[in-house]
Amino acid sequence: MRLTVEPSDKAQLSEAPQKLVRSVVERAESYRVALYDYESTLIWESPSVTDTSITLPQAVRNDLKPGKLFYWQVTVQEGIESRRSDVFQFTIR
């Protein structure tokens, strides 16, 4: 499953992103987003949503420190099946 995402993969950001955005997947019923730190520890997981973007809670954004890598992944739910996207990364300068 190929997605177009924002922030783009390997983006170097000046601040924590307010939203994580991805392209539409045909036949998808809902999406969940998982955000991981540089050690692959889960920081936050969104509820299931139907929108193509998810707003990061301010408390989560406050925990994203400069100079570290962060990873995120989208899980797409299609009926009883779910699929995971590639893992995307960003850094905050």
C-alpha positions as CSV (number, residue, x, y, z in Angstrom):
1,M,0.0,0.0,0.0
2,R,1.6,3.2,-1.1
3,L,0.5,6.4,0.6
4,T,1.3,10.1,0.0
5,V,1.9,11.6,3.4
6,E,2.5,15.0,5.0
7,P,4.9,15.6,6.6
8,S,6.7,13.8,3.8
9,D,9.0,10.8,4.7
10,K,12.3,11.9,6.2
11,A,11.1,15.5,6.6
12,Q,13.1,17.9,8.8
13,L,10.6,20.1,10.5
14,S,11.1,23.3,12.5
15,E,8.4,22.3,15.0
16,A,6.2,19.3,15.8
17,P,3.6,18.8,13.2
18,Q,0.0,19.8,14.1
19,K,-1.4,17.1,11.8
20,L,-0.4,13.9,10.1
21,V,-2.0,13.6,6.7
22,R,-2.3,10.7,4.3
23,S,-3.9,10.0,0.9
24,V,-7.2,8.2,0.5
25,V,-7.1,4.4,0.2
26,E,-9.9,3.0,-2.0
27,R,-12.4,0.8,0.0
28,A,-11.0,1.9,3.3
29,E,-13.6,2.2,6.1
30,S,-11.4,3.9,8.7
31,Y,-7.8,4.8,9.5
32,R,-5.6,4.7,12.7
33,V,-2.3,6.4,13.1
34,A,0.5,5.3,15.4
35,L,3.4,7.6,16.4
36,Y,6.7,6.1,17.7
37,D,9.8,7.5,19.1
38,Y,13.4,6.9,17.9
39,E,13.5,3.6,19.9
40,S,10.2,2.4,18.2
41,T,8.3,2.9,21.5
42,L,4.6,3.8,20.9
43,I,4.0,7.4,21.9
44,W,0.5,7.8,20.8
45,E,-2.2,6.0,18.7
46,S,-5.2,7.8,17.3
47,P,-8.8,6.6,17.5
48,S,-10.3,5.2,14.3
49,V,-11.1,8.0,11.9
50,T,-12.5,8.4,8.4
51,D,-10.8,11.7,7.6
52,T,-7.4,11.8,5.8
53,S,-5.8,13.8,8.5
54,I,-5.4,13.4,12.3
55,T,-4.6,16.3,14.6
56,L,-1.9,15.5,17.2
57,P,-3.0,16.4,20.7
58,Q,-1.0,19.4,22.1
59,A,0.3,17.2,25.0
60,V,1.8,14.8,22.4
61,R,3.3,17.6,20.3
62,N,4.9,19.0,23.5
63,D,6.7,15.7,24.1
64,L,8.3,15.7,20.6
65,K,11.7,17.0,21.3
66,P,14.1,18.5,18.7
67,G,17.0,16.5,17.4
68,K,15.2,13.1,17.6
69,L,13.7,10.9,14.9
70,F,10.0,10.1,15.1
71,Y,8.1,7.4,13.1
72,W,4.5,7.0,12.2
73,Q,2.4,4.4,10.5
74,V,-1.1,4.2,9.2
75,T,-3.4,1.2,9.7
76,V,-6.2,1.0,7.1
77,Q,-9.3,-1.0,8.1
78,E,-11.3,-2.6,5.2
79,G,-14.1,-4.6,6.6
80,I,-12.6,-7.3,8.8
81,E,-9.1,-6.9,7.3
82,S,-6.5,-4.3,8.3
83,R,-3.3,-3.3,6.5
84,R,-0.4,-1.3,7.7
85,S,1.4,1.3,5.6
86,D,5.1,1.7,5.3
87,V,6.7,3.5,8.2
88,F,7.4,7.2,7.7
89,Q,9.8,9.3,9.7
90,F,10.4,13.0,10.5
91,T,12.9,14.9,12.6
92,I,12.4,18.1,14.5
93,R,15.4,20.5,14.1
